[in-house]
Amino acid sequence: MFTQSFIKKSVLAASLFLYSSAVFAQKTPVNILPSGHLIVQAEVEGKKGNFIFDTGGGVNLFLNNFSKDLSQKESYNFLTSFRATGEQITVPMFKSKEITFNGKKFKDIWYATHNMEIKGIDGLISLPMLYDTEFIIDYTTKEIVFPKEKLSGKKVVDIQLSTNADQSLDITTYIQVNDIKINVLLDSGAGNDSFWLSERLMSTLGIKKEGLQLMEKKSEFNPAIINKFYKGSVNSVSNSFAKVDKPNVFFVEGLIYEGKTSINWLGKKLGFNLKEKKIYILD
């Protein structure tokens, strides 16, 4: 939930772009930043905004400058969850009356708020509201598509769903790292070519911490928390249809998953059916 990679102020400040009528078509344009972050447009209770499309975000999240104009100001509902690094976070929960995204209206969708500002970004659009809606992320045409026909294809990746009281939703899948099989969070909010592995896997992979570069980062939500990342590499990351040789990886202390990766390495055109727990590789 609220994966660490989505808050990169120097990168995202350049993400602001103008609305067009295409926002309300079946195909909506995506601004793909050089970092690989996906920026989409949506309208929440009549208010337009620019959002990171984040498959690892868990729940829609609206930042302060955007959420202050929404109808609900206070809520006794809340969600306590954990970020990828194990940091506990508690956020107030609200229900949006209506969200218009890619020409479709979604009603009574849970969202969280946080008192943070990022120039040009109003928050995250995440997976829960798309549970019943198939969608395609097309990196080549830079679009998100709601297909008219049911998704199908020979290249199918099984995914697993993680939810909390049906308020949040994350997806994971199994991949190979060298010769071991692990379960990883699929996180479009990580940008491109991001591979995080649990520090627990280092001994299994025969990697010694002493030979890696240590990087320490303060949490964007709580500067008192410092996360440790060890930069290294592995021989390969793969599944049945994709393989990345010699990728750079970070071994992360306290990672709550066996691993966490971006999604771009899976293919250039990805179709998602959350309800049936499938990703179709369509390129």
C-alpha positions as CSV (number, residue, x, y, z in Angstrom):
1,M,0.0,0.0,0.0
2,F,1.3,3.5,-1.0
3,T,4.5,2.0,-2.3
4,Q,7.6,4.0,-1.7
5,S,8.4,4.8,-5.3
6,F,5.4,7.0,-6.1
7,I,6.7,10.1,-4.3
8,K,9.6,11.5,-6.4
9,K,8.9,15.2,-6.4
10,S,11.7,16.2,-8.7
11,V,10.5,13.7,-11.4
12,L,6.8,14.2,-11.0
13,A,6.8,17.9,-11.0
14,A,7.1,17.7,-14.8
15,S,4.0,15.5,-15.1
16,L,1.3,18.1,-15.4
17,F,-0.5,17.9,-18.7
18,L,-3.7,19.3,-20.2
19,Y,-7.1,17.7,-20.4
20,S,-8.6,16.7,-23.7
21,S,-11.9,15.1,-24.8
22,A,-10.1,11.8,-25.0
23,V,-10.3,11.5,-21.2
24,F,-14.0,10.5,-21.6
25,A,-13.4,8.0,-24.4
26,Q,-12.9,4.3,-24.1
27,K,-9.2,4.9,-24.7
28,T,-7.6,7.4,-22.3
29,P,-4.1,8.8,-22.9
30,V,-1.3,8.1,-20.4
31,N,1.6,10.4,-19.8
32,I,4.5,8.0,-19.3
33,L,7.3,9.9,-17.5
34,P,11.0,9.1,-18.3
35,S,11.0,7.2,-15.0
36,G,8.2,5.0,-16.3
37,H,5.5,6.3,-14.0
38,L,2.0,6.4,-15.5
39,I,0.1,9.6,-15.2
40,V,-3.7,9.5,-15.9
41,Q,-6.6,11.9,-15.6
42,A,-9.8,11.3,-13.7
43,E,-12.7,13.4,-12.4
44,V,-13.7,12.9,-8.8
45,E,-17.1,14.3,-7.7
46,G,-16.8,16.8,-10.6
47,K,-13.2,17.8,-9.9
48,K,-10.6,17.0,-12.5
49,G,-7.1,15.8,-11.5
50,N,-3.9,14.2,-12.5
51,F,-3.0,10.9,-10.8
52,I,-0.3,8.2,-10.8
53,F,-1.9,5.0,-12.0
54,D,-0.5,2.7,-9.3
55,T,-1.2,-1.1,-9.3
56,G,0.7,-1.3,-6.0
57,G,-1.1,1.6,-4.3
58,G,-3.8,-0.5,-2.7
59,V,-6.5,2.2,-2.6
60,N,-7.2,5.5,-4.3
61,L,-5.3,8.2,-2.5
62,F,-6.0,11.9,-2.8
63,L,-3.5,14.5,-1.6
64,N,-4.4,17.5,0.4
65,N,-4.9,20.2,-2.2
66,F,-7.3,17.9,-4.1
67,S,-9.2,16.3,-1.3
68,K,-9.9,19.6,0.5
69,D,-12.5,20.5,-2.1
70,L,-14.3,17.1,-1.9
71,S,-17.6,16.9,0.0
72,Q,-16.4,14.8,2.9
73,K,-14.1,16.5,5.4
74,E,-14.1,14.0,8.3
75,S,-14.6,10.3,8.7
76,Y,-14.6,7.8,11.6
77,N,-13.5,5.1,9.1
78,F,-9.8,4.3,8.8
79,L,-7.4,1.8,7.3
80,T,-4.2,0.6,9.0
81,S,-1.9,-1.1,6.5
82,F,1.8,-1.5,5.8
83,R,3.9,0.0,3.1
84,A,6.3,-2.3,1.2
85,T,9.1,-1.6,3.6
86,G,7.0,-2.6,6.6
87,E,6.2,0.9,7.7
88,Q,2.8,1.0,9.4
89,I,0.4,3.7,8.1
90,T,-3.1,4.6,9.2
91,V,-5.2,6.8,6.9
92,P,-8.8,8.1,7.1
93,M,-11.2,6.4,4.6
94,F,-14.0,8.0,2.7
95,K,-16.3,7.0,-0.2
96,S,-16.4,9.0,-3.3
97,K,-19.8,9.6,-4.7
98,E,-18.6,9.3,-8.3
99,I,-15.4,8.9,-10.2
100,T,-15.2,9.3,-14.0
101,F,-12.3,7.5,-15.5
102,N,-11.8,6.6,-19.1
103,G,-15.4,7.4,-19.9
104,K,-16.8,5.1,-17.2
105,K,-18.5,6.2,-14.0
106,F,-17.6,4.4,-10.7
107,K,-19.7,5.0,-7.7
108,D,-19.1,4.6,-3.9
109,I,-15.4,3.9,-4.2
110,W,-13.3,3.9,-1.1
111,Y,-10.4,6.4,-1.0
112,A,-7.8,7.6,1.5
113,T,-6.4,11.1,2.0
114,H,-3.0,12.3,3.1
115,N,-1.6,15.7,4.0
116,M,1.1,15.9,1.3
117,E,1.7,18.1,-1.8
118,I,3.4,17.1,-5.0
119,K,3.4,19.7,-7.8
120,G,1.2,18.5,-10.7
121,I,0.0,15.4,-9.0
122,D,-3.3,15.0,-7.1
123,G,-2.9,11.4,-5.8
124,L,-3.1,7.8,-6.9
125,I,-5.6,5.8,-8.8
126,S,-5.4,2.2,-7.8
127,L,-7.0,-1.1,-8.5
128,P,-10.2,-1.6,-6.3
129,M,-12.6,0.3,-8.5
130,L,-11.4,-1.7,-11.5
131,Y,-12.2,-5.1,-10.0
132,D,-15.1,-5.7,-12.3
133,T,-13.6,-3.8,-15.3
134,E,-11.1,-5.4,-17.7
135,F,-8.4,-2.9,-18.8
136,I,-5.3,-2.8,-20.9
137,I,-2.1,-0.8,-20.3
138,D,-0.5,-0.1,-23.7
139,Y,3.0,1.2,-23.3
140,T,3.4,1.6,-27.1
141,T,0.3,3.7,-27.8
142,K,0.5,5.3,-24.3
143,E,-3.1,4.5,-23.5
144,I,-5.3,2.7,-21.0
145,V,-8.1,0.9,-22.8
146,F,-11.4,-0.6,-21.6
147,P,-11.8,-3.3,-24.2
148,K,-15.2,-4.0,-25.8
149,E,-14.5,-7.7,-26.2
150,K,-13.5,-10.0,-23.3
151,L,-9.7,-10.3,-23.0
152,S,-8.2,-13.5,-24.3
153,G,-4.9,-14.8,-25.5
154,K,-2.3,-17.6,-25.3
155,K,0.1,-15.7,-23.0
156,V,-1.6,-15.7,-19.6
157,V,0.0,-14.9,-16.3
158,D,-1.8,-16.0,-13.1
159,I,-2.1,-13.4,-10.4
160,Q,-3.2,-13.4,-6.8
161,L,-5.3,-10.8,-5.0
162,S,-4.7,-9.3,-1.6
163,T,-7.5,-7.2,0.0
164,N,-8.4,-5.6,3.3
165,A,-12.2,-5.7,3.9
166,D,-12.6,-5.1,0.2
167,Q,-11.4,-1.6,0.7
168,S,-7.9,-2.1,-0.7
169,L,-6.6,-4.4,-3.5
170,D,-3.1,-5.4,-4.5
171,I,-1.9,-8.0,-7.0
172,T,1.0,-10.5,-6.9
173,T,2.4,-13.2,-9.1
174,Y,5.1,-15.9,-9.1
175,I,8.4,-15.3,-10.9
176,Q,11.8,-16.9,-11.1
177,V,14.8,-15.1,-9.6
178,N,17.8,-17.1,-10.8
179,D,16.7,-20.6,-9.9
180,I,14.3,-19.9,-7.1
181,K,10.5,-19.2,-7.3
182,I,9.1,-16.3,-5.3
183,N,5.9,-14.3,-5.1
184,V,6.2,-10.6,-5.9
185,L,3.9,-7.5,-5.7
186,L,3.2,-6.0,-9.2
187,D,3.7,-2.3,-8.8
188,S,3.2,0.1,-11.7
189,G,3.9,2.9,-9.2
190,A,7.5,1.8,-9.1
191,G,8.2,3.2,-12.6
192,N,10.2,1.1,-15.0
193,D,12.7,-1.7,-14.4
194,S,12.3,-1.7,-10.6
195,F,13.2,-5.0,-8.8
196,W,13.1,-5.2,-5.0
197,L,13.9,-8.4,-3.2
198,S,13.6,-9.2,0.5
199,E,16.9,-9.1,2.3
200,R,16.0,-12.6,3.6
201,L,16.7,-14.0,0.1
202,M,20.3,-13.0,0.0
203,S,21.7,-16.1,1.6
204,T,19.5,-18.4,-0.6
205,L,20.8,-16.6,-3.6
206,G,24.4,-16.8,-2.4
207,I,24.8,-13.0,-2.2
208,K,26.8,-11.4,0.6
209,K,25.7,-8.1,2.0
210,E,29.2,-6.9,2.5
211,G,29.8,-6.7,-1.3
212,L,26.8,-4.5,-1.9
213,Q,26.2,-0.7,-1.9
214,L,24.1,0.4,1.1
215,M,21.6,3.2,0.5
216,E,19.5,4.7,3.2
217,K,16.3,6.6,2.5
218,K,14.0,8.5,4.8
219,S,10.3,7.6,4.6
220,E,8.2,10.3,2.9
221,F,5.4,9.7,5.4
222,N,7.6,9.7,8.5
223,P,11.1,11.1,8.2
224,A,12.1,9.4,11.5
225,I,12.0,6.1,9.7
226,I,15.0,5.2,7.7
227,N,14.9,2.3,5.2
228,K,17.9,0.4,4.1
229,F,18.5,-0.8,0.6
230,Y,21.4,-2.9,-0.7
231,K,22.1,-2.4,-4.4
232,G,23.2,-5.5,-6.3
233,S,22.3,-7.7,-9.2
234,V,21.1,-11.2,-10.0
235,N,21.5,-13.4,-13.0
236,S,17.9,-13.1,-14.2
237,V,14.3,-12.4,-13.4
238,S,11.7,-14.2,-15.5
239,N,8.4,-15.9,-15.9
240,S,7.0,-18.1,-18.7
241,F,6.9,-15.2,-21.2
242,A,9.5,-12.6,-20.2
243,K,13.1,-12.6,-19.0
244,V,15.4,-9.8,-17.9
245,D,19.1,-10.7,-17.7
246,K,21.5,-9.3,-15.2
247,P,19.0,-6.7,-13.7
248,N,20.0,-4.3,-11.0
249,V,18.1,-5.1,-7.8
250,F,17.6,-3.7,-4.4
251,F,17.6,-6.1,-1.4
252,V,15.4,-4.3,1.1
253,E,15.4,-4.7,4.9
254,G,11.9,-5.3,6.3
255,L,10.3,-5.9,2.9
256,I,6.9,-7.4,3.6
257,Y,6.9,-9.3,0.3
258,E,9.3,-11.8,-1.1
259,G,9.8,-9.3,-3.9
260,K,8.2,-6.3,-5.6
261,T,8.7,-5.4,-9.2
262,S,7.5,-2.9,-11.8
263,I,5.2,-4.2,-14.6
264,N,6.8,-2.9,-17.8
265,W,9.2,-5.9,-18.0
266,L,6.2,-8.3,-18.5
267,G,5.3,-6.8,-21.9
268,K,4.5,-3.7,-23.8
269,K,0.7,-4.4,-23.9
270,L,-0.8,-5.9,-20.7
271,G,-4.5,-6.9,-20.3
272,F,-5.8,-7.2,-16.7
273,N,-8.8,-9.2,-15.6
274,L,-8.7,-8.9,-11.8
275,K,-11.9,-10.8,-11.2
276,E,-10.5,-13.9,-12.9
277,K,-7.0,-13.3,-11.6
278,K,-5.3,-13.1,-15.0
279,I,-2.9,-10.8,-16.9
280,Y,-2.8,-11.3,-20.7
281,I,0.4,-10.5,-22.5
282,L,-1.0,-8.9,-25.7
283,D,2.1,-7.6,-27.5
